Amino acid sequence: MRPLRRLLRTAGLIAATACVSLGIAHCGWQGKRTPAWVNGMSQDFPSARYLVGVGQADTRSGAEEQAYAAVSKVFKAEIDVQSKDWESYLITEDRSHARTERRLVLDKVTQVSTEKVLENVRVLDVWFDAKTRQYYALAGMDKVQVEPALLERIRELDGTVAAQVSEARQTPDKLARARNLKRAARNLVVREAYNADLRVIRNGGQGNPPAYRVAELMNELEQFLAGNLAVAVRIEGDQAEPVRRALIEGLAREGLSIAGASGSLNEESRDSGVKPDLLVTGTVRLWPLEIRDPQFRYVRWCGDAVIEEAATKRMIGAVSKGGREGHLTEREATAKAVRVMQQEFSSELARSLAGYIYGDLQLPSASGTPPGCPREAHPQSSEVSHQ
């Protein structure tokens, strides 16, 4: 689309130069008469066939950019309306806690569909108002030419979603079922973005209804994970319990169930009656730092964890995080370090586990992740401040 714009701008400059050098009074886009499309009406580009946008600026290129943007806004407005429906499945309440499905990047969905459609947009006409020294540009697309491409893309996505749902419901593999349901829901969101574009293109504003609903697929995935894929969590070390609670909350937001509530993996399985499918084991530590700072005291924190398949003991994920926090007293610095450790370490672990389950992350190398925590239980450390 950009090469086309550059070509149009070059043509406009050549035309303008010719008009000035030859002294021509009426030179198409510089005509004294205001085109009907400037005021939103045009027999040459009827709304029944053309979707158009008008741009106005001090330069021709600026007017063309504004015209393109005007057409784009029509599609984006429809996507924004539909996105409210898509977002409805992202947050569901379950008794005392909320399960929040990770937000899909709706801006990216908008870009995927709209940019494809806008490849068919071209500048239809340009006019220069000699009195106001303003340029006007008319950009648009032929609806008849665009609709077949949209229908073909929708059919392709319908086939992909149907195949993924069928595979999910037939396979005995738990992970394969979860991954196919997740991918089907994602493809269905993209499909609905194209369907929103189709509603803009069609004069009646009607799209093609999908065979599945995003909310239905996500509810099916949530129920399956809650009843069939359990995770056991064991965190040891300094302030282990707050970190463990934060991790369990993060896993619950991903729709995963927890095998028990105790600190021992064996006790978890026995207490809950659920045999875990995945094991998360980790260590967290905090220790004060001796830093030459007359105002602040500092505490360093670290966390290491591995995620394994319960049956095979195969490592499927590893996380290592660490940081330093400071405050007026060591107690306040420690409290701050615990809060940061809870948030960053548990969030990274939850993302890694969900990424594995949904097939978004590759398995780690055999060597795993280098440990971020020192081996000794209470390390002595000092850092020199350059402040």
C-alpha positions, -999 to 999 in steps of 0.1 A, spaced: 0 0 0 29 24 7 44 20 -28 10 29 -42 8 60 -20 43 71 -31 33 66 -68 1 87 -63 20 115 -46 46 116 -74 18 117 -100 2 146 -81 34 166 -80 40 161 -117 4 172 -124 7 203 -102 40 213 -119 24 209 -153 -6 231 -143 16 258 -131 41 258 -160 14 257 -186 -10 281 -169 -39 258 -172 -69 271 -152 -88 238 -148 -65 209 -141 -87 181 -128 -78 180 -91 -74 218 -91 -108 225 -106 -127 255 -91 -159 235 -89 -163 216 -56 -167 178 -63 -199 163 -48 -179 138 -28 -163 165 -7 -198 169 9 -204 132 12 -224 127 -20 -212 113 -53 -229 96 -83 -196 83 -95 -189 64 -63 -223 53 -49 -224 40 -14 -241 8 -26 -209 -2 -42 -181 19 -27 -169 23 8 -152 57 9 -135 81 32 -126 118 27 -94 134 39 -85 171 42 -50 187 48 -26 214 38 -8 190 15 -19 164 -10 -1 136 8 -16 146 41 -51 146 26 -45 111 11 -33 98 45 -64 112 62 -87 96 35 -71 62 42 -75 67 79 -112 76 74 -118 43 57 -98 24 83 -118 39 111 -150 24 97 -136 -11 101 -119 -4 134 -152 9 148 -169 -24 139 -140 -44 154 -142 -24 186 -179 -32 189 -173 -69 185 -144 -69 208 -167 -62 237 -184 -95 231 -151 -113 228 -139 -99 260 -170 -111 278 -155 -146 280 -121 -134 293 -134 -128 328 -157 -152 347 -166 -152 383 -164 -185 403 -177 -181 438 -152 -161 459 -125 -157 434 -122 -145 398 -107 -165 371 -92 -142 345 -83 -156 311 -53 -139 296 -64 -110 274 -60 -115 237 -43 -86 220 -73 -72 203 -53 -45 186 -33 -73 168 -66 -89 157 -78 -56 143 -45 -53 124 -46 -88 110 -81 -83 94 -82 -46 87 -48 -43 70 -57 -71 47 -89 -54 37 -73 -20 33 -49 -34 7 -79 -29 -16 -82 8 -8 -70 33 -34 -72 71 -39 -102 77 -62 -100 114 -66 -81 145 -53 -93 182 -53 -75 214 -44 -95 243 -31 -77 274 -43 -96 297 -19 -88 279 13 -55 264 0 -67 230 12 -64 196 -4 -92 170 -4 -87 133 -11 -113 106 -17 -101 71 -9 -123 40 -12 -127 4 -21 -150 -15 -44 -172 -37 -21 -179 -62 -49 -143 -69 -54 -134 -73 -17 -162 -96 -5 -151 -128 -22 -117 -126 -5 -132 -121 29 -156 -151 24 -127 -173 14 -107 -164 45 -137 -170 67 -142 -204 51 -106 -213 57 -108 -204 94 -141 -222 98 -124 -254 85 -95 -249 109 -117 -243 139 -139 -273 131 -108 -296 128 -93 -283 161 -125 -288 180 -130 -323 166 -95 -333 175 -99 -318 210 -130 -338 217 -117 -371 204 -81 -373 216 -74 -391 249 -43 -368 255 -51 -341 280 -26 -316 268 -37 -321 231 -73 -315 241 -64 -283 260 -42 -270 232 -67 -276 205 -95 -259 224 -73 -229 231 -62 -226 195 -97 -231 182 -109 -202 204 -80 -179 192 -88 -187 155 -124 -181 162 -116 -146 174 -97 -139 142 -125 -154 122 -150 -131 139 -127 -101 131 -130 -110 94 -167 -114 99 -169 -79 113 -152 -67 82 -177 -86 61 -206 -68 79 -190 -35 69 -186 -45 33 -222 -58 29 -249 -33 24 -273 -52 46 -247 -53 74 -250 -91 78 -222 -114 84 -219 -152 83 -227 -168 117 -200 -191 131 -206 -228 140 -190 -222 174 -189 -194 200 -158 -181 217 -174 -181 251 -186 -217 247 -151 -230 237 -135 -212 266 -160 -225 291 -154 -260 278 -116 -255 282 -120 -241 317 -142 -270 328 -118 -295 313 -87 -281 330 -105 -278 364 -115 -314 363 -87 -332 345 -54 -313 349 -41 -309 385 -9 -291 396 9 -298 428 30 -269 442 59 -271 467 79 -239 475 106 -239 502 128 -213 518 124 -178 532 89 -164 530 79 -195 510 42 -195 521 33 -160 507 50 -169 474 32 -202 472 -2 -186 478 6 -161 450 16 -189 427 -16 -208 434 -36 -177 427 -18 -172 394 -24 -208 384 -61 -204 393 -63 -174 370 -50 -196 342 -79 -220 349 -58 -247 365 -68 -267 396 -44 -273 425 -38 -307 441 -43 -300 478 -32 -271 500 -3 -284 521 34 -280 516 42 -317 508 35 -331 474 25 -365 490 2 -348 515 -13 -327 487 -23 -357 467 -37 -375 498 -55 -345 512 -73 -336 480 -78 -370 465 -65 -357 433 -34 -371 416 -13 -343 402 -4 -342 366 23 -315 369 47 -307 397 61 -273 406 90 -273 430 110 -242 440 131 -224 464 130 -187 475 154 -167 496 160 -133 510 191 -118 527 203 -83 537 230 -66 517 258 -45 531 258 -14 510 273 19 518 242 40 518 235 63 548 197 64 541 185 31 528 188 -6 537 187 -32 510 175 -68 508 181 -92 479 156 -118 468 158 -148 445 137 -177 433 143 -209 414 117 -234 403 112 -263 379 81 -277 364 79 -314 358 55 -340 345 44 -361 374 44 -394 356 77 -391 337 96 -366 359 105 -348 327 113 -312 332 90 -290 310 98 -256 324 122 -237 346 122 -202 361 149 -182 378 143 -147 390 160 -123 414 162 -87 424 171 -61 450 148 -38 470 156 -9 493 138 10 521 145 31 552 148 0 574 157 -36 569 123 -47 579 106 -24 554 131 -35 527 123 -71 534 86 -66 532 90 -48 499 112 -76 486 86 -102 496 59 -83 477 80 -80 446 91 -116 448 55 -127 451 44 -108 420 74 -114 397 84 -149 406 49 -164 408 37 -146 377 66 -159 356 60 -194 369 23 -192 361 30 -179 326 56 -207 320 32 -234 331 3 -220 310 26 -216 280 36 -253 282 0 -265 286 -12 -244 257 18 -252 235 30 -216 234 65 -222 248 93 -246 238 107 -271 263 138 -260 280 172 -274 272 186 -304 291 208 -281 312 177 -262 324 178 -227 337 209 -215 356 201 -211 393 195 -176 405 198 -184 442 231 -191 460 235 -226 474 240 -216 510 209 -210 531 220 -176 544 246 -160 520 267 -131 531 268 -105 504 279 -69 500 276 -45 472 293 -12 467 270 17 460 282 42 434 257 68 443 
